[in-house]
């Protein structure tokens, strides 16, 4: 029989229902209660939480210098509805200037089974491409032509697992030299410092600068550095040539690691200097011109969004920059006794005072 507290259920019996009917009803109630308890004990079994996409971020820099770029991506992703720690997560790997660590760090991200790898610069992009042929790779801040570098089949149809943005480094060499001459009209002889192991530098040196220099009536001479020990010797020979300015080609690992030495030389020699990256101007160089990398890094979010929604990198065209920045260090201009032409100063994206 039912316990007395369940007696109110008795009226639901049908005519002719006997003891067996009462036991049947008791069993049904017991099973229902057990099912309810089971469901509350194991909520995950019923909900199947959705997997949060994992982004791998690979940089040759360090967290401090990369923070502006990584933050630009984070904020752009947030505008598209991706909130870090809620519906997206990021694993950061920094080589901290040690280019030989790029393959190891890329392999780490592959082992973590990230959904996308975001990576900047030729060496880490190559490392990521060598580490995986299946995980989508979004490149940014690439100087060399990605087709010539063998990273993609074409800009319109990349064809593999790599897509993203290129920054037209060598192609801007003529414009860079023109701005240098405009800003410093007395410039007649320019010394060009380059690393012959960087393909983009060699291309700019051979295919761009000689013609641009002729058109501007400039005399240019090229000095190569292959190792840190070369700088003092090269600086000495440049000084003997007595140039009116120093033009520094693409910032590969050697140039980046010796940025302060280069800036120290131009300040001591009171030489105007032109670079392709604003980091050198922040460090004390005179001016730089190149793609607006902040804009490029914000654009990375578009590619991440498209890939997470099912698009294949092979079908996403590689984009070229649409925004460029001219950065001028007036503090340095004053220190070396140079007056920047007002018309050029007015066109600067950023002025350091």
Secondary structure as GFF3:
##gff-version 3
##sequence-region A 1 353
A	DSSP	three_ten_helix	4	12	.	.	.	ID=ss1
A	DSSP	alpha_helix	19	41	.	.	.	ID=ss2
A	DSSP	alpha_helix	43	47	.	.	.	ID=ss3
A	DSSP	beta_strand	53	59	.	.	.	ID=ss4
A	DSSP	alpha_helix	63	79	.	.	.	ID=ss5
A	DSSP	beta_strand	88	94	.	.	.	ID=ss6
A	DSSP	three_ten_helix	99	101	.	.	.	ID=ss7
A	DSSP	alpha_helix	102	111	.	.	.	ID=ss8
A	DSSP	beta_strand	116	120	.	.	.	ID=ss9
A	DSSP	alpha_helix	122	131	.	.	.	ID=ss10
A	DSSP	beta_strand	136	142	.	.	.	ID=ss11
A	DSSP	beta_strand	162	166	.	.	.	ID=ss12
A	DSSP	three_ten_helix	170	172	.	.	.	ID=ss13
A	DSSP	alpha_helix	173	183	.	.	.	ID=ss14
A	DSSP	beta_strand	189	194	.	.	.	ID=ss15
A	DSSP	alpha_helix	199	203	.	.	.	ID=ss16
A	DSSP	pi_helix	204	209	.	.	.	ID=ss17
A	DSSP	alpha_helix	210	216	.	.	.	ID=ss18
A	DSSP	beta_strand	219	224	.	.	.	ID=ss19
A	DSSP	alpha_helix	230	241	.	.	.	ID=ss20
A	DSSP	beta_strand	245	248	.	.	.	ID=ss21
A	DSSP	alpha_helix	253	257	.	.	.	ID=ss22
A	DSSP	alpha_helix	259	269	.	.	.	ID=ss23
A	DSSP	beta_strand	272	275	.	.	.	ID=ss24
A	DSSP	alpha_helix	278	282	.	.	.	ID=ss25
A	DSSP	beta_strand	287	291	.	.	.	ID=ss26
A	DSSP	alpha_helix	293	308	.	.	.	ID=ss27
A	DSSP	three_ten_helix	313	315	.	.	.	ID=ss28
A	DSSP	beta_strand	319	320	.	.	.	ID=ss29
A	DSSP	beta_strand	324	329	.	.	.	ID=ss30
A	DSSP	alpha_helix	330	336	.	.	.	ID=ss31
A	DSSP	alpha_helix	342	346	.	.	.	ID=ss32
A	DSSP	beta_strand	350	352	.	.	.	ID=ss33
###
